[in-house]
């Protein structure tokens, strides 16, 4: 009874306390009857079986990382070897050329040293055109990679263009400049010509033979074999011995680059990076001064810039000067601060009444110095109508007119008739008649299409290079 009384009193106290608590909002201050909240009746539900835990799905494998391209080879030789695509030749002619190179390691060393200046540029151009990289080795058998090379047949430069073929492929030749010696221009022209020959003959060996012997000669040799029902591949054609040895010589160089140790050759490394850059000059400048501003020896400067064949670089707004990359900034800085005249020479054309000795004396030179400045041999006469460079007087503007290239000296002796040979892989040589020029009634299957630029039938140079 006492417990029931206490419980009732406690409940009354709690209800009174709750009634005195202020509402949360002013609008709720009025008393409201407490709501009766019904207690829902929860029916007992049958137990739900636990859901099966799904098997753990392995997380998706991370996407395969895109393989980074391999770094470029540090050595240009690795890059060249990786691009070999010409079919290999074998036989006595190749072995003979390999033996010659192996017996002349100093020649190979000089050739490689010269190529180190230009090989990167040539490989870049060859690969850009998707040509076999063996083509980048072709200047080794043409000129031993010497951009100053000149042959008795008037072929000039690293790629040995004769004047007519050079002109056909856009190489300017005038009194001041010879594009056949310009490494950039001549490389572009040579690769254009080789691509054209490959399109014409459909075979790299025949294209190379035509580069050496002339496309007309190779076309006639092909037509001659076709008429006789004979094969028309490189090794089946009758051709001069030099042309017959031309592709084997390239094969020998290719083999030595591929495995120099096997041939007793120590092949110097050539970095797989550019050696030179070009600067465009818009002002005439002495060659000697340009070398001085680049802080180079005159010999090294001329080696990189043999196309400028006079003491003055005559600028027409687009002439380029080739410099080692590390010399470009030096040249530009020194040129900007140079406050003296850039040219100390001008052109003078000899008159009939002129005497070379007096002209030299008038310009403060000896006759020997005048000849030396103009590249005239000591025993050769200076004649009327000949243009010479003489020292410029005072601060006058130099007289540097546009002049054509000098006429080539013609030989008085009759050229020897070419001898053609059939040479087997064993080296056995048999002289055979050369293919003669077709008559008007004869059609030659490999004649170049009319839209293509004409080229001299003598191609580039036809000569043997044995010196270094």
NORDA-V472080 format. One record per pair of residues at least 12 apart in sequence whose C-alpha atoms are under 7 Angstrom apart, sorted by sequence separation. I is the first residue (numbers start at 1). J is the second residue. D is the distance in whole Angstrom. If there is no record, write none. Layout:
i,j,d
I,J,D
I,J,D
This chain:
i,j,d
146,158,5
420,432,6
123,136,6
145,158,5
194,207,7
420,433,6
122,136,6
166,180,6
171,185,7
374,388,6
420,434,5
143,158,5
222,237,7
374,389,6
419,434,7
143,159,7
221,237,6
305,321,7
142,159,6
143,160,7
221,238,7
305,322,6
142,160,6
304,322,6
139,158,6
161,180,6
304,323,7
139,159,6
169,189,6
157,180,5
158,181,7
156,180,6
157,181,4
287,311,5
156,181,6
286,311,6
287,312,5
286,312,4
287,313,6
356,382,7
159,186,7
285,312,6
286,313,6
363,390,7
206,234,6
284,312,7
285,313,5
363,391,6
111,140,7
205,234,6
284,313,6
285,314,7
115,145,5
213,243,6
284,314,5
114,145,6
159,190,7
212,243,6
284,315,5
114,146,7
283,315,5
352,384,5
111,144,5
148,181,7
282,315,6
294,327,6
312,345,7
351,384,5
111,145,6
147,181,6
209,243,6
281,315,6
282,316,6
350,384,5
351,385,6
282,317,4
350,385,5
147,183,7
281,317,6
282,318,7
294,330,6
349,385,6
350,386,5
281,318,7
294,331,4
349,386,6
350,387,6
280,318,6
281,319,6
293,331,5
349,387,4
208,247,7
280,319,6
281,320,6
348,387,6
349,388,6
280,320,4
347,387,6
348,388,5
279,320,5
280,321,6
293,334,6
347,388,6
348,389,6
205,247,7
278,320,6
279,321,5
293,335,6
347,389,5
348,390,7
278,321,5
279,322,7
346,389,5
347,390,6
76,120,7
278,322,5
345,389,6
346,390,6
277,322,6
278,323,6
345,390,6
346,391,6
86,132,7
276,322,7
277,323,6
345,391,5
346,392,6
85,132,5
276,323,5
277,324,6
344,391,6
345,392,5
84,132,6
276,324,4
277,325,5
344,392,5
83,132,6
84,133,6
275,324,6
276,325,5
83,133,5
84,134,6
275,325,6
346,398,5
347,399,6
80,133,6
345,398,7
346,399,5
347,400,6
346,400,6
286,342,6
285,342,5
286,343,5
284,342,7
285,343,5
286,344,7
284,343,7
122,187,7
141,249,7
141,250,7
138,250,7
134,254,7
182,305,7
182,306,7
181,306,6
182,307,5
181,307,5
179,307,6
178,307,5
177,307,5
178,308,7
177,308,5
176,308,6
177,309,6
176,309,6
176,310,6
176,314,7
93,245,7
97,249,6
120,272,6
120,273,6
121,274,7
94,248,5
98,252,5
116,270,6
120,274,6
93,248,6
94,249,6
97,252,6
94,251,7
94,252,6
117,275,6
148,306,6
89,248,7
147,306,7
105,265,6
102,263,6
89,251,7
102,264,6
102,265,7
81,258,6
240,418,7
240,419,6
241,420,6
240,420,4
241,421,6
239,420,5
240,421,6
238,420,6
239,421,6
238,421,5
238,422,5
75,269,6
76,270,6
238,432,7
75,270,6
76,271,6
239,434,7
75,271,5
76,272,4
238,434,7
74,271,6
75,272,5
74,272,5
73,272,7
224,435,6
221,435,5
220,435,6
220,436,7
220,437,7
220,438,7
223,444,6
223,445,6
242,464,7
220,444,7
219,444,7
219,446,5
175,403,5
219,447,7
174,403,6
175,404,5
174,404,4
175,405,4
174,405,4
175,406,6
173,405,6
217,457,7
216,457,5
215,457,6
214,457,5
214,458,4
215,459,6
201,446,7
213,458,6
214,459,4
200,446,7
213,459,6
214,460,7
212,459,6
200,448,6
211,459,6
212,460,6
210,459,7
211,460,6
212,461,6
213,462,6
212,462,6
168,453,7
168,454,7
168,455,6
165,455,6
165,456,6
164,456,6
165,459,7
165,460,7
162,460,5
161,460,5
162,461,6
160,460,6
161,461,6
160,461,6
155,460,7
155,461,5
153,461,6
144,468,7
92,425,6
91,425,5
92,426,5
93,427,6
91,426,6
92,427,5
110,468,7
107,468,5
